[in-house]
Amino acid sequence: MNYSTHSIIDTKSKKMLYHLTAVVFGMVGLTYAAVPLYRTFCQATGYGGTVQHKETVEEKIARHSGSGRSFNKIQCFCFEDISVPVQETN
């Protein structure tokens, strides 16, 4: 091997080392950025159960009023304990 071949191999090795180092740092950076990026993606697309638009009660009523069959709760249902005597059979 002559000097020029050694020099070419040495430069290729350094170039490869720089590329691999950049890949490692890029992967570590993406690991730290994954959660905020995922949250941003979910908020933008509504994917993953994230709500895109909060609907107010008035908007829900207006949306359902067009169907003609809606349930309007006007009073709370209170349940009382009614104990019925059980007859024992002998």
Z-matrix of the N, CA and C atoms (Angstrom, degrees):
N
C 1 1.453
C 2 1.517 1 110.26
N 3 1.267 2 114.39 1 137.10
C 4 1.457 3 117.15 2 177.22
C 5 1.532 4 109.58 3 -100.10
N 6 1.294 5 114.97 4 178.08
C 7 1.465 6 121.66 5 -173.77
C 8 1.526 7 112.38 6 -64.97
N 9 1.324 8 119.20 7 -36.92
C 10 1.459 9 121.79 8 -176.66
C 11 1.526 10 111.10 9 -68.97
N 12 1.325 11 118.94 10 -35.12
C 13 1.460 12 121.82 11 177.84
C 14 1.521 13 110.11 12 -67.49
N 15 1.326 14 116.64 13 -40.99
C 16 1.474 15 120.61 14 176.66
C 17 1.524 16 111.24 15 -60.61
N 18 1.310 17 115.14 16 -41.37
C 19 1.460 18 120.69 17 -179.25
C 20 1.530 19 111.30 18 -65.64
N 21 1.328 20 117.12 19 -40.13
C 22 1.470 21 121.17 20 179.77
C 23 1.530 22 110.13 21 -66.46
N 24 1.318 23 117.08 22 -43.78
C 25 1.469 24 121.16 23 179.26
C 26 1.522 25 109.96 24 -64.72
N 27 1.323 26 116.15 25 -40.72
C 28 1.467 27 120.33 26 179.66
C 29 1.529 28 111.30 27 -63.46
N 30 1.330 29 117.92 28 -42.02
C 31 1.470 30 120.84 29 179.21
C 32 1.523 31 110.90 30 -68.09
N 33 1.338 32 117.67 31 -38.70
C 34 1.463 33 120.25 32 177.65
C 35 1.525 34 110.95 33 -65.30
N 36 1.318 35 116.11 34 -38.23
C 37 1.469 36 119.95 35 178.90
C 38 1.528 37 110.95 36 -65.04
N 39 1.335 38 116.07 37 -43.57
C 40 1.464 39 119.29 38 178.50
C 41 1.525 40 111.51 39 -64.73
N 42 1.324 41 116.46 40 -39.03
C 43 1.457 42 121.01 41 179.18
C 44 1.535 43 110.35 42 -63.33
N 45 1.334 44 115.35 43 -43.54
C 46 1.459 45 120.62 44 179.09
C 47 1.525 46 110.37 45 -64.32
N 48 1.323 47 116.84 46 -40.35
C 49 1.465 48 120.67 47 178.34
C 50 1.526 49 110.93 48 -62.50
N 51 1.315 50 117.85 49 -41.22
C 52 1.468 51 121.10 50 177.95
C 53 1.531 52 111.29 51 -64.42
N 54 1.308 53 116.33 52 -41.59
C 55 1.467 54 120.35 53 179.66
C 56 1.532 55 111.18 54 -65.22
N 57 1.329 56 116.31 55 -45.03
C 58 1.472 57 119.49 56 179.73
C 59 1.526 58 111.73 57 -65.72
N 60 1.327 59 116.58 58 -37.56
C 61 1.468 60 120.17 59 176.78
C 62 1.520 61 110.65 60 -64.25
N 63 1.325 62 116.32 61 -41.42
C 64 1.468 63 120.00 62 178.05
C 65 1.521 64 111.04 63 -64.10
N 66 1.338 65 117.68 64 -39.21
C 67 1.463 66 121.26 65 178.24
C 68 1.524 67 110.58 66 -64.08
N 69 1.323 68 117.55 67 -43.42
C 70 1.468 69 121.22 68 179.62
C 71 1.524 70 110.60 69 -62.51
N 72 1.326 71 117.04 70 -46.87
C 73 1.464 72 119.58 71 179.11
C 74 1.527 73 111.53 72 -65.01
N 75 1.328 74 116.45 73 -36.56
C 76 1.464 75 119.92 74 176.71
C 77 1.524 76 111.73 75 -63.92
N 78 1.321 77 117.05 76 -41.23
C 79 1.468 78 120.29 77 178.64
C 80 1.522 79 111.96 78 -65.82
N 81 1.322 80 116.68 79 -41.03
C 82 1.466 81 120.22 80 177.67
C 83 1.530 82 109.83 81 -65.08
N 84 1.304 83 117.26 82 -41.68
C 85 1.471 84 120.50 83 178.40
C 86 1.516 85 112.27 84 -63.35
N 87 1.332 86 117.25 85 -41.72
C 88 1.464 87 120.47 86 177.77
C 89 1.526 88 111.76 87 -67.07
N 90 1.327 89 116.78 88 -31.76
C 91 1.463 90 119.85 89 176.78
C 92 1.520 91 110.72 90 -63.05
N 93 1.319 92 116.83 91 -44.56
C 94 1.466 93 120.04 92 179.03
C 95 1.527 94 112.05 93 -70.56
N 96 1.319 95 117.39 94 -29.31
C 97 1.463 96 120.65 95 -178.17
C 98 1.525 97 112.82 96 -88.30
N 99 1.320 98 118.38 97 -5.07
C 100 1.465 99 121.02 98 -173.20
C 101 1.529 100 112.54 99 -62.78
N 102 1.321 101 118.24 100 -45.92
C 103 1.468 102 120.85 101 -176.73
C 104 1.528 103 111.47 102 -65.78
N 105 1.324 104 119.82 103 -50.53
C 106 1.472 105 117.99 104 177.83
C 107 1.528 106 112.93 105 -62.51
N 108 1.330 107 117.12 106 -37.04
C 109 1.457 108 119.42 107 177.97
C 110 1.523 109 111.41 108 -65.79
N 111 1.334 110 117.10 109 -39.42
C 112 1.462 111 120.66 110 178.57
C 113 1.530 112 110.55 111 -65.72
N 114 1.330 113 117.48 112 -42.51
C 115 1.469 114 120.61 113 177.83
C 116 1.525 115 110.81 114 -61.05
N 117 1.309 116 116.44 115 -44.03
C 118 1.466 117 120.65 116 179.28
C 119 1.520 118 110.51 117 -63.10
N 120 1.322 119 117.30 118 -42.38
C 121 1.460 120 121.52 119 178.72
C 122 1.528 121 110.80 120 -62.53
N 123 1.345 122 116.31 121 -44.52
C 124 1.468 123 119.77 122 -178.84
C 125 1.528 124 111.90 123 -66.73
N 126 1.323 125 117.04 124 -38.11
C 127 1.461 126 119.66 125 178.59
C 128 1.522 127 111.12 126 -68.06
N 129 1.317 128 117.14 127 -34.01
C 130 1.462 129 120.38 128 -178.29
C 131 1.522 130 112.14 129 -76.17
N 132 1.341 131 116.92 130 -35.13
C 133 1.458 132 119.84 131 -174.10
C 134 1.520 133 114.03 132 -105.16
N 135 1.335 134 117.59 133 -16.79
C 136 1.460 135 119.83 134 -175.95
C 137 1.518 136 112.18 135 81.72
N 138 1.306 137 116.68 136 8.12
C 139 1.456 138 121.92 137 -179.79
C 140 1.529 139 109.68 138 -75.63
N 141 1.308 140 117.28 139 146.25
C 142 1.464 141 120.97 140 176.05
C 143 1.512 142 113.47 141 81.02
N 144 1.318 143 117.95 142 20.42
C 145 1.461 144 120.61 143 177.26
C 146 1.513 145 114.66 144 84.56
N 147 1.289 146 118.29 145 5.17
C 148 1.459 147 120.91 146 178.58
C 149 1.521 148 109.22 147 -78.23
N 150 1.306 149 115.86 148 130.62
C 151 1.458 150 121.05 149 -178.78
C 152 1.518 151 109.30 150 -80.30
N 153 1.330 152 115.83 151 129.68
C 154 1.460 153 119.65 152 178.81
C 155 1.520 154 111.28 153 -83.16
N 156 1.329 155 117.00 154 -39.43
C 157 1.456 156 120.89 155 -175.56
C 158 1.514 157 108.41 156 -136.13
N 159 1.324 158 116.05 157 122.70
C 160 1.454 159 119.43 158 176.37
C 161 1.509 160 108.50 159 -78.04
N 162 1.310 161 115.91 160 128.45
C 163 1.451 162 121.06 161 -178.98
C 164 1.532 163 108.80 162 -100.39
N 165 1.313 164 116.40 163 127.65
C 166 1.459 165 119.95 164 179.19
C 167 1.520 166 109.76 165 -77.57
N 168 1.326 167 115.51 166 167.07
C 169 1.459 168 120.87 167 179.60
C 170 1.523 169 110.49 168 -61.50
N 171 1.311 170 116.17 169 -40.05
C 172 1.460 171 120.36 170 -179.75
C 173 1.531 172 110.82 171 -63.70
N 174 1.322 173 116.84 172 -39.66
C 175 1.462 174 120.26 173 178.61
C 176 1.536 175 111.18 174 -66.99
N 177 1.323 176 116.67 175 -38.00
C 178 1.466 177 120.01 176 177.59
C 179 1.521 178 111.08 177 -64.75
N 180 1.340 179 116.21 178 -42.96
C 181 1.464 180 120.08 179 179.07
C 182 1.522 181 110.22 180 -63.19
N 183 1.329 182 116.03 181 -43.63
C 184 1.465 183 119.80 182 179.85
C 185 1.531 184 111.07 183 -64.34
N 186 1.321 185 116.69 184 -36.86
C 187 1.464 186 120.04 185 179.74
C 188 1.520 187 111.34 186 -68.26
N 189 1.342 188 116.75 187 -38.79
C 190 1.462 189 120.61 188 -177.49
C 191 1.523 190 113.28 189 -86.09
N 192 1.318 191 117.97 190 -16.82
C 193 1.462 192 119.42 191 -176.58
C 194 1.528 193 111.77 192 -68.94
N 195 1.307 194 117.74 193 -25.04
C 196 1.459 195 121.12 194 179.72
C 197 1.527 196 113.04 195 -69.78
N 198 1.318 197 117.79 196 -22.25
C 199 1.459 198 119.75 197 -176.22
C 200 1.531 199 112.28 198 -77.03
N 201 1.452 200 120.73 199 -17.56
C 202 1.464 201 124.49 200 177.82
C 203 1.493 202 113.98 201 80.66
N 204 1.466 203 119.39 202 -18.80
C 205 1.454 204 123.64 203 -178.26
C 206 1.517 205 108.05 204 -121.86
N 207 1.331 206 116.10 205 88.24
C 208 1.463 207 119.14 206 178.25
C 209 1.514 208 108.75 207 -130.55
N 210 1.289 209 115.80 208 155.86
C 211 1.453 210 122.73 209 -178.82
C 212 1.518 211 107.89 210 -104.32
N 213 1.314 212 116.78 211 120.54
C 214 1.455 213 121.39 212 176.60
C 215 1.518 214 108.45 213 -109.11
N 216 1.296 215 116.26 214 116.06
C 217 1.461 216 121.04 215 179.65
C 218 1.519 217 108.04 216 -83.23
N 219 1.322 218 116.04 217 120.32
C 220 1.461 219 119.20 218 -177.04
C 221 1.512 220 112.53 219 -110.59
N 222 1.298 221 117.71 220 -11.93
C 223 1.456 222 119.81 221 -176.77
C 224 1.522 223 108.78 222 -150.11
N 225 1.325 224 115.95 223 148.72
C 226 1.457 225 120.07 224 176.02
C 227 1.521 226 109.42 225 -76.48
N 228 1.279 227 115.69 226 144.37
C 229 1.455 228 120.99 227 176.52
C 230 1.513 229 108.07 228 -94.88
N 231 1.316 230 115.75 229 119.71
C 232 1.455 231 120.37 230 178.19
C 233 1.521 232 107.98 231 -108.54
N 234 1.292 233 116.36 232 128.15
C 235 1.449 234 120.73 233 -179.01
C 236 1.520 235 109.28 234 -103.02
N 237 1.310 236 115.23 235 130.48
C 238 1.456 237 120.70 236 177.79
C 239 1.514 238 108.94 237 -104.71
N 240 1.308 239 114.75 238 148.18
C 241 1.451 240 119.83 239 179.31
C 242 1.524 241 108.76 240 -78.20
N 243 1.304 242 116.05 241 114.43
C 244 1.459 243 121.49 242 177.64
C 245 1.521 244 106.61 243 -109.97
N 246 1.325 245 114.41 244 109.65
C 247 1.468 246 116.22 245 -179.60
C 248 1.515 247 109.60 246 -94.50
N 249 1.292 248 113.76 247 125.99
C 250 1.465 249 121.50 248 -179.94
C 251 1.517 250 106.76 249 -103.22
N 252 1.348 251 117.50 250 126.24
C 253 1.451 252 118.83 251 -179.63
C 254 1.543 253 110.34 252 -66.98
N 255 1.299 254 114.40 253 135.88
C 256 1.464 255 120.25 254 179.98
C 257 1.527 256 107.76 255 -97.35
N 258 1.316 257 114.72 256 129.39
C 259 1.457 258 118.62 257 179.10
C 260 1.506 259 109.26 258 -86.08
N 261 1.308 260 114.83 259 131.31
C 262 1.433 261 119.15 260 179.62
C 263 1.519 262 109.67 261 -91.34
N 264 1.291 263 115.88 262 139.14
C 265 1.464 264 119.26 263 177.55
C 266 1.518 265 109.05 264 -100.61
N 267 1.336 266 114.75 265 132.85
C 268 1.474 267 118.65 266 -179.45
C 269 1.476 268 111.36 267 -100.78
